[in-house]
Amino acid sequence: MGRLLVLLIAMCLSATIAYTAAAAAATATSGGGYAKVLMVRGEVFVKSNSNQETTPLAIGEVVSENDVIATGDNGVAKIKLDDETIMVIGKNSKMKIPVLGTSASSTSIVRLISGKIRSQVRKLNNSEEGAEKEGEQEVRHRFFMVTANAAMGVRGTDFQVEFDERKQLTSLTTFSGVVAIAAVKMGASGISKMAMERELNKELNRQGDSLALVKKQQQTELRGASSSVPVPIRLKPEALKERLEVDLSKLLIKKSGSTTANPAQTQAQPQLQKREYVDGMTMLQEKMRTDITRELEKKKVERSLQEQRLMQEMERNRQMLEREKKNQQVLESNQRINSSIEVQGSVDEIKRKEEIRANIQQIQEQMKVTEQKREGLQREEEKRDTRPPAAAPVVTQRVQLPTPPSPVLGVQEQQSPPPPPPPPKPVVNTTRTNPTLSTVPTTTTTITTTNIPTTSPVSNPVSNREGATANTGGTITNTPGTTATTITTTQSPRVTK
């Protein structure tokens, strides 16, 4: 792991050095200035003007003209311009550098879009080109800070500018030196550098309410599209201390009041630059080490989270598998129950069909037997119908019954006997015998009574209680008659079930 870190650091250092050298060479060739990143803390990004790509800002990186630098909630960046101006960009800030000076005598223009910037601009000495001359009416500024509604010109100052984009409020605090501020709106961004510089110098050199000079320990604010600048107010040490940005103060290399250069400092400039380079490389190595450690920790956390997600996914899959198994078991159990019910139903149905079939066969057999019996009885009946019917026997009995006495008449009278009754007709049995019925003989009895009187001459009839009349000497004597009763019994067959 240690070898890997060393290898990564060496590769990054070599790439950074090569990139810095190439950028410096390109800048020198093109004749334009550049800004070098000395320190980065937190989230800081740069949007390149050439390819419009946004990348994290790194220590040692070179910022070109019109590149946009933006910081996050905890981001701070320290930048050094080619004219030795030091700028510290605070958190939640955005800025770009439309014009970069190429030397200490050239002019740089910085546009603050939002947020806070503290700047230290080195004052020119008499030996440098562009130094101010006594009696010169127009003051030539070498550093400009521009917001949406204000422009500030600086010649050698330590100051801080804050711009609230939502409220359109520009706040200027001067810690040392003098800063000129004017209420002005910049024109199109496409104008030339010289025209922009000339316009700013013109605005900052005119007289009136639209211009104010903010001196040491003074502060002023410009709101909205106001055309006049409020009179600066002097801050108390306590208020000035509150206005200071602690992080920015610590990050500044030079202290306030020591911005004037001297020959000794000029001779020690290469050593200072070398020391700054070494410090920058050390900070770069430390940052790379921190970034690698943070990346490893991040990957470790991500791996742990991934393992947890995998475990949770496996647990969910296991639970789903268990549920599927239970559902499968329930389904198989239901299928077995349904199969057994179907089998039992099939068995019962088969039994019922067998019973019905047996009953049908039994009924058919009974019908066959009944048909056979019926056919036999029909044959017997046919045989019986072909024979003549036998006459029923007649039994005749004669019974002598006493005849009641007839009244005695005054004249002789002769009674003739009634005609005999006709003989009884023979009884013929015409009843058909049912094959399924039995024949039982019946007896019919007919009683016929016939009075047979007796005739004799009657004279002086004398009534006699015994039914007899005595005749003497020419009288008629009746003798008791007789009554004949004939009983005829006929036997005939009777049909019964």
C-alpha positions in Angstrom: 0.0 0.0 0.0 2.9 2.4 0.9 4.6 1.8 -2.5 1.3 2.5 -4.3 0.9 5.8 -2.5 4.5 6.8 -3.3 4.0 5.9 -6.9 0.7 7.9 -7.1 2.3 10.9 -5.5 5.3 10.9 -7.8 3.0 10.6 -10.9 0.8 13.5 -9.7 3.8 15.6 -8.9 5.4 15.0 -12.3 2.1 15.8 -14.0 1.6 19.0 -12.0 5.1 20.2 -12.7 4.8 19.5 -16.4 1.4 21.2 -16.5 2.6 24.2 -14.7 5.7 24.5 -16.9 3.6 24.1 -20.0 1.0 26.7 -18.9 3.8 29.2 -17.9 5.5 28.7 -21.3 2.2 29.1 -23.2 1.5 32.3 -21.2 4.9 33.7 -21.8 4.6 32.9 -25.5 1.2 34.5 -25.9 2.2 37.6 -23.9 -0.7 37.4 -21.4 -0.5 37.1 -17.6 -1.6 34.2 -15.5 -2.8 33.4 -12.0 -1.3 30.6 -10.0 -3.2 28.6 -7.3 -1.2 28.5 -4.1 -3.7 26.9 -1.8 -7.1 25.1 -2.0 -9.2 24.0 0.9 -12.6 22.3 0.6 -14.7 22.4 -2.5 -13.3 24.7 -5.2 -14.0 24.4 -8.9 -12.8 26.2 -12.0 -14.7 26.5 -15.3 -12.4 26.8 -18.2 -13.1 29.5 -20.8 -11.5 27.5 -23.6 -13.6 24.3 -23.4 -16.3 25.3 -20.8 -15.5 22.2 -18.7 -15.8 22.4 -14.9 -13.1 20.6 -12.9 -11.8 20.7 -9.3 -9.2 23.4 -8.7 -5.8 22.0 -7.7 -2.7 23.5 -6.0 -0.2 24.6 -8.6 -2.8 24.9 -11.3 -2.7 28.0 -13.6 -5.8 30.0 -14.1 -6.2 31.8 -17.4 -8.2 34.9 -18.4 -12.0 34.7 -18.1 -11.8 31.4 -16.2 -14.5 31.2 -13.5 -13.6 30.1 -10.0 -16.3 29.0 -7.6 -16.1 27.8 -4.0 -18.6 25.7 -2.0 -19.9 25.9 1.6 -16.5 25.1 3.0 -14.2 26.1 0.1 -11.4 28.6 0.2 -8.7 29.3 -2.4 -5.6 31.4 -2.5 -4.4 32.8 -5.8 -1.3 34.8 -6.8 -1.4 37.0 -9.9 1.6 37.6 -12.2 1.8 41.2 -10.7 2.3 39.7 -7.3 -1.2 40.5 -6.1 -2.5 38.0 -3.6 -6.2 37.1 -3.5 -8.1 34.9 -1.0 -11.5 33.7 -2.2 -14.0 33.0 0.6 -16.7 30.4 0.8 -19.7 30.4 -1.4 -18.0 32.8 -3.8 -17.7 33.1 -7.6 -15.3 35.3 -9.5 -13.4 35.6 -12.8 -10.4 37.5 -14.1 -11.2 39.3 -17.4 -7.7 40.9 -17.6 -4.5 39.5 -16.2 -1.4 41.8 -15.9 1.9 40.5 -17.2 4.2 42.4 -14.8 4.1 44.6 -11.7 3.5 47.6 -13.9 0.5 46.2 -15.8 -3.2 46.3 -14.9 -5.4 43.4 -13.7 -9.2 43.4 -13.6 -11.1 41.0 -11.3 -14.9 40.6 -11.5 -16.6 39.4 -8.3 -19.9 37.7 -9.3 -20.9 36.8 -5.7 -19.4 36.2 -2.3 -16.3 37.7 -0.7 -12.6 38.3 -1.8 -9.8 39.8 0.3 -6.9 41.2 -1.8 -3.4 42.6 -1.1 -2.0 44.7 -3.9 1.6 45.7 -3.8 2.3 49.4 -4.2 4.7 50.4 -7.0 8.1 52.0 -6.1 9.7 54.9 -7.9 12.1 52.7 -9.9 9.3 50.6 -11.5 7.6 51.6 -14.7 4.3 53.3 -14.3 5.1 54.9 -11.0 3.1 57.9 -10.0 4.7 61.3 -10.7 4.2 64.3 -8.4 1.8 66.9 -9.9 0.2 64.4 -12.2 -3.5 65.2 -12.2 -4.8 61.7 -13.3 -4.1 58.8 -11.0 -3.5 55.6 -12.8 -4.7 52.5 -11.0 -3.1 49.1 -11.5 -5.7 46.8 -10.0 -9.5 46.9 -10.4 -12.2 45.0 -8.5 -15.6 45.1 -10.3 -19.1 44.0 -9.1 -22.5 44.3 -10.8 -23.1 47.9 -9.5 -19.6 49.2 -8.4 -16.0 49.5 -9.6 -13.0 49.9 -7.2 -9.5 51.1 -8.2 -6.5 50.1 -6.1 -2.9 51.3 -6.2 -1.4 49.5 -3.2 -3.9 48.3 -0.6 -5.2 45.6 1.6 -9.0 45.5 1.3 -12.0 43.2 1.3 -15.0 43.3 -1.0 -18.3 41.5 -0.5 -21.2 41.3 -2.9 -24.7 40.0 -2.2 -26.1 39.0 -5.6 -29.7 38.7 -4.3 -29.7 42.1 -2.6 -27.4 43.7 -5.1 -25.3 45.1 -2.2 -21.6 45.9 -2.5 -19.6 46.3 0.7 -16.1 47.6 0.8 -13.8 47.5 3.8 -10.2 49.0 3.7 -7.6 47.7 6.1 -4.7 49.7 4.7 -4.2 52.2 1.9 -6.9 53.9 -0.1 -9.5 52.4 -2.4 -11.6 54.4 -4.8 -15.1 53.2 -5.4 -17.6 54.4 -8.0 -21.2 53.6 -8.8 -20.9 52.3 -12.3 -22.1 49.4 -14.5 -19.7 47.7 -16.8 -20.6 47.5 -20.4 -20.4 44.5 -22.6 -17.8 41.9 -21.7 -16.5 41.8 -25.2 -14.8 45.2 -25.1 -11.0 45.3 -25.3 -8.7 45.4 -22.3 -7.5 48.8 -23.0 -11.0 50.2 -23.4 -12.0 48.6 -20.2 -9.1 50.0 -18.3 -9.6 53.4 -19.8 -13.2 53.4 -18.8 -12.5 52.4 -15.3 -9.8 55.0 -14.8 -12.1 57.6 -16.2 -14.9 56.7 -13.8 -12.6 56.6 -10.8 -11.0 60.0 -11.5 -14.1 62.1 -11.9 -15.4 64.2 -9.1 -18.9 64.1 -7.5 -21.2 61.9 -5.4 -20.7 58.9 -7.6 -17.1 58.5 -6.4 -15.7 58.0 -2.9 -12.3 57.3 -1.4 -12.4 54.7 1.3 -9.3 55.0 3.5 -7.7 52.9 6.2 -10.2 51.3 8.6 -13.2 52.8 6.7 -16.2 51.0 5.3 -19.0 51.9 2.8 -21.9 50.1 1.1 -23.5 50.6 -2.3 -27.0 49.3 -2.9 -28.7 48.5 -6.1 -28.6 50.9 -9.1 -27.8 53.9 -6.9 -25.8 56.6 -8.8 -24.2 58.0 -5.6 -21.8 56.3 -3.1 -22.5 56.9 0.6 -19.8 58.7 2.6 -17.4 56.1 4.1 -17.6 55.6 7.8 -14.7 54.9 10.1 -14.9 51.5 11.9 -14.0 51.0 15.5 -11.3 48.4 16.2 -14.0 46.0 17.5 -16.2 46.5 14.4 -13.2 46.2 12.2 -12.2 43.0 13.8 -15.7 41.6 13.2 -15.5 42.6 9.6 -12.3 40.7 9.1 -12.5 37.2 7.6 -10.4 35.1 10.0 -9.6 32.4 7.4 -8.6 35.0 4.9 -6.3 36.9 7.3 -4.4 33.7 8.2 -4.0 32.7 4.6 -2.4 36.0 3.5 1.4 35.8 3.3 2.1 39.5 3.8 0.8 41.4 6.7 -1.0 44.8 6.4 1.4 47.7 6.4 4.4 45.8 4.9 3.4 45.9 1.3 6.1 48.4 0.2 8.9 46.7 -1.5 12.6 47.4 -1.0 15.8 46.3 -2.8 16.4 43.6 -0.2 13.0 42.1 -0.7 13.5 42.3 -4.5 16.8 40.4 -4.2 15.2 37.8 -1.9 12.3 37.4 -4.3 13.7 34.2 -6.1 14.3 32.6 -2.7 10.8 33.5 -1.6 9.4 32.1 -4.8 11.4 28.9 -4.3 10.2 28.6 -0.8 6.6 29.2 -1.9 7.1 26.5 -4.6 8.5 24.0 -2.0 5.6 24.9 0.3 3.2 24.5 -2.5 4.6 21.1 -3.4 4.5 20.0 0.2 1.0 21.1 0.5 0.2 19.3 -2.8 1.8 16.1 -1.5 -0.2 16.4 1.8 -3.3 17.1 -0.2 -2.7 14.1 -2.4 -2.1 11.9 0.6 -5.2 13.2 2.2 -7.2 12.7 -0.9 -6.0 9.2 -1.4 -6.7 8.3 2.2 -10.2 9.9 1.9 -10.7 8.0 -1.3 -9.7 4.7 0.3 -12.0 5.4 3.2 -14.8 6.3 0.9 -14.2 3.1 -1.1 -14.1 1.1 2.1 -17.4 2.7 3.3 -18.9 2.0 -0.2 -17.7 -1.6 0.0 -19.2 -2.0 3.4 -22.5 -0.5 2.3 -22.4 -2.7 -0.8 -21.9 -5.7 1.4 -24.8 -4.7 3.6 -27.0 -4.2 0.6 -25.9 -7.6 -0.7 -26.7 -9.2 2.6 -30.1 -7.5 2.7 -30.8 -8.6 -0.8 -29.8 -12.2 0.1 -32.0 -12.1 3.1 -34.9 -10.8 1.0 -34.2 -13.5 -1.5 -34.1 -16.2 1.2 -37.4 -15.0 2.6 -38.9 -14.9 -0.8 -37.7 -18.5 -1.4 -39.2 -19.6 1.9 -42.5 -18.1 1.0 -42.4 -19.7 -2.4 -41.6 -23.1 -0.7 -44.5 -22.7 1.7 -46.8 -21.7 -1.2 -45.7 -24.7 -3.2 -46.3 -27.0 -0.2 -49.8 -25.5 0.3 -50.5 -25.9 -3.4 -49.3 -29.5 -3.5 -51.4 -30.2 -0.4 -54.5 -28.7 -2.0 -53.8 -30.7 -5.1 -53.6 -33.9 -3.1 -56.8 -33.1 -1.3 -58.5 -32.3 -4.5 -57.2 -35.5 -6.1 -58.4 -37.6 -3.1 -61.8 -35.9 -3.3 -62.0 -36.6 -7.0 -60.9 -40.2 -6.5 -63.4 -40.7 -3.7 -66.1 -39.1 -5.8 -65.2 -41.3 -8.7 -65.4 -44.4 -6.5 -68.8 -43.3 -5.1 -70.0 -42.6 -8.6 -68.8 -46.0 -9.8 -70.6 -47.7 -6.9 -73.8 -45.8 -7.6 -73.6 -46.7 -11.3 -73.0 -50.4 -10.3 -76.0 -50.3 -8.0 -78.2 -48.8 -10.7 -76.9 -51.3 -13.2 -77.7 -54.2 -10.8 -81.1 -52.8 -10.0 -81.8 -52.5 -13.8 -80.7 -56.1 -14.3 -82.9 -57.3 -11.4 -85.9 -55.4 -12.7 -85.3 -56.8 -16.2 -85.1 -60.3 -14.8 -88.3 -59.7 -12.9 -90.0 -58.4 -16.0 -88.8 -61.5 -17.9 -90.3 -63.8 -15.2 -93.5 -61.8 -15.1 -93.7 -61.9 -18.9 -93.2 -65.6 -18.9 -95.9 -66.1 -16.3 -98.2 -63.8 -18.2 -97.6 -65.8 -21.4 -98.3 -69.1 -19.6 -101.5 -67.7 -18.2 -102.5 -66.5 -21.6 -101.9 -69.9 -23.1 -103.9 -71.5 -20.3 -106.8 -69.0 -20.9 -106.7 -69.7 -24.6 -107.0 -73.4 -23.9 -109.9 -72.8 -21.5 -111.7 -70.6 -24.0 -111.7 -73.4 -26.7 -113.8 -75.8 -24.4 -117.6 -75.4 -23.9 -118.6 -74.1 -20.5 -120.0 -76.7 -18.2 -123.5 -76.2 -16.9 -123.8 -75.5 -13.2 -125.4 -78.4 -11.3 -129.0 -77.7 -10.2 -130.2 -79.2 -6.9 -134.0 -79.4 -6.5 -135.7 -80.2 -3.2 -139.3 -80.5 -2.6 -140.6 -79.2 0.7 -144.2 -79.8 1.8 -145.5 -76.7 3.4 -149.0 -76.6 5.0 -151.5 -74.6 3.0 -153.5 -72.0 4.9 -157.2 -72.7 5.0 -159.3 -71.0 2.3 -162.5 -69.1 3.3 -165.8 -71.0 3.2 -167.8 -69.7 0.3 -171.6 -69.8 0.2 -171.6 -71.3 -3.2 -169.6 -74.2 -4.5 -166.6 -72.9 -6.2 -163.9 -74.8 -7.9 -160.3 -73.4 -7.9 -158.1 -74.2 -10.8 -154.4 -74.7 -10.1 -152.0 -72.0 -11.4 -149.7 -72.9 -14.2 -146.4 -74.4 -13.2 -143.4 -72.1 -13.2 -141.1 -72.2 -16.1 -138.0 -74.3 -15.6 -135.0 -72.4 -14.5 -132.6 -71.4 -17.2 -129.2 -72.9 -17.1 -126.6 -70.6 -15.7 -123.6 -70.2 -18.0 -120.3 -69.0 -16.6 -119.0 -66.3 -19.0 -116.4 -64.8 -16.6 -112.8 -64.8 -17.9 -110.3 -66.0 -15.4 -107.4 -63.5 -14.8 -104.1 -65.3 -15.0 -103.1 -63.9 -11.7 -106.5 -64.7 -9.9 -107.8 -67.9 -8.3 -111.3 -69.4 -8.9 -113.6 -70.2 -5.9 -117.0 -71.9 -6.4 -120.1 -70.1 -5.3 -123.6 -71.4 -4.5 -126.9 -69.7 -5.7 -130.2 -70.9 -4.1 -133.6 -70.3 -5.8 -136.8 -71.1 -3.9 -140.1 -71.6 -5.8 -143.4 -72.1 -4.0 -146.4 -73.7 -5.7 -149.9 -74.0 -4.1 -151.6 -77.3 -5.2 -155.2 -77.1 -4.2 -157.6 -80.1 -3.8 -161.1 -79.9 -5.2 -164.2 -81.7 -3.7 -168.0 -81.1 -3.8 -169.1 -78.5 -1.2 -172.4 -78.7 0.7 -173.2 -77.0 3.9 -169.8 -76.1 4.5 -168.9 -76.0 8.1 -165.9 -74.2 9.2 -163.3 -76.2 10.9 -160.4 -74.8 12.7 -158.2 -77.6 11.7 -158.6 -76.7 8.1 -161.0 -79.5 7.2 -164.7 -79.3 6.2 -167.0 -82.3 6.6 -169.8 -82.9 4.1 -172.6 -85.2 4.7 -175.4 -85.9 2.4 -174.8 -83.7 -0.5 -172.4 -81.2 1.0 -168.9 -80.2 -0.3 -166.1 -81.1 1.9 -162.8 -79.3 1.5 -159.6 -81.1 2.5 -156.5 -79.2 3.3 -154.4 -78.5 0.2 -150.6 -78.8 -0.2 -148.0 -76.3 -1.1 -145.0 -77.5 -3.2 -141.7 -75.5 -2.7 -138.9 -76.1 -5.1 -135.3 -75.1 -4.0 -132.7 -74.9 -6.7 -129.1 -74.6 -5.8 -126.6 -73.6 -8.5 -122.9 -73.8 -8.1 -121.0 -71.3 -10.2 -117.3 -70.4 -10.1 -116.5 -67.0 -8.4 -113.4 -65.1 -9.4 -111.2 -63.9 -6.5 -107.7 -62.5 -6.4 
